[in-house]
Amino acid sequence: MKTKLTHPIFEVVSACADEMNVKAFVIGGWVRDLLLNRPCKDIDIVAIGSGIELAERVAAKLGNQYHVNIFKNFGTAQIVYEDYDIEFVGARKESYRIESRKPIVENGTLEDDQNRRDFTINALAIALNKANYGELLDPFNGIKDMQFTTIRTPLNPDITYSDDPLRMMRAIRFATQLDYTIEHESLASITRNKERIKIISKERISDELNKIILAKKPSIGFKLLFDTGILHFIFPEMVALHGVEIRNGKGHKDNFYHTLEVLDNICKTTDDLWLRWAAILHDIAKPPTKRFEADHGWTFHGHEDKGSRMVPKIFADLKLPLNEKMKYVQKLVLLHLRPIVLAKSEVTESAVRRLLFEAGDDIDDLMQLCEADITSKNEYKVQKYLKNFELVRQKLKEVEEKDNIRNWQPPITGEDIMKTFAIGAGREVGIIKNAIREAILDGIIKNDYNEAFQFMLTEGEKLGLKASS
């Protein structure tokens, strides 16, 4: 492994550890990703002794420009070197109480430290002292598990997962990211211990969930979360999408698996986390809006509006940001049917103007979402929709170039109306503003100040208002 330790930090750590007469190892995720040829910017160094003292010695040798961040409560220290985060910790032994994932920590050996690791592929260590520099230490056959693409715990999985239930989500996350299989007994243990996830903070859960969502094929993780029962505790609104109801011989599609198809589809075209969240939530209100109509079958009328209104609570429950990211997801959920409706019918300029006006700069993302939403097994139907969407895209481009309607504000303001008719703020101002906006969107008048001004005068007359001289 010597030849693989190419980063200069390892020689510095080696020299400092020998000077201090302590043993040091690089351990965990960096070693795993090195062997998998995956990029990794987080390097964990374990010292058999004080990790903080080793970090201070390393920083001093690197030069005055490098600062050590010390976290005494955790017994760790961090150095940011170039674009790498290097964390130092003393080898430790951990024990847990049933009601908490916070361990009772004692000083320990390298073996103790490897025993406390979550998975065999994360328990790999490489020695950094001069005497055995580059030696790989693999006490739990992590290399073999890599060869067989398996996620396995070093110890009894019931102990591993009960001690720190977040590891259950980490197992699913690694299985999703690496396209690995969770070993059978380990997967059964996750199902047995699923309720323990309730002691984990929502922030930590969402962090793991977002990593699953950012994987190449997130449906792998969501199916595991559902099958083990964890999803029922962390995201019940999504679980409610599952299942098919049949009445009078008429059924509807399983919206849980449809949502996963849409999510996987959108992941082929974007790495954007929030567009992926929009895919997850686009049909989230189908369960509460589901109705059976004898002449039509199952309907979900208004699920886009209801879904948009559900987004803030879901984001709040999951401790996701309640800012412009949430509003972006809300907007896409609200509008996700609009291009589909356009694609089914004749594309009118009026409808396109309204869509551009409401979607603004997010119109391209909205179109991506709508195309991902085509999950029919009927290839003819898929190609028909895609062709129609291409017509919608072309119409959007034409109308945008002609009318400049994206992120548009009507050329006549409320102040213009009040000044023209010598009136104060009130009902009439709102009526005239709305009439001008609708007239422009419907193509009755151009998006032009002079035309809008004349239209304003006409609308004012209808309300009994006279322009002041």
Beta strands, then each sheet from edge to edge (+ up, - down):
strand 1: 24-27
strand 2: 42-47
strand 3: 68-71
strand 4: 76-81
strand 5: 84-90
strand 6: 92-95
strand 7: 104-107
strand 8: 125-127
strand 9: 136-137
strand 10: 150-151
strand 11: 181-182
strand 12: 246-247
strand 13: 250-251
strand 14: 291-293
strand 15: 297-299
sheet 1: 3+ 4- 5+ 2+ 1- 8+ 9-
sheet 2: 6+ 7-
sheet 3: 10+ 11+
sheet 4: 12+ 13-
sheet 5: 14+ 15-
end
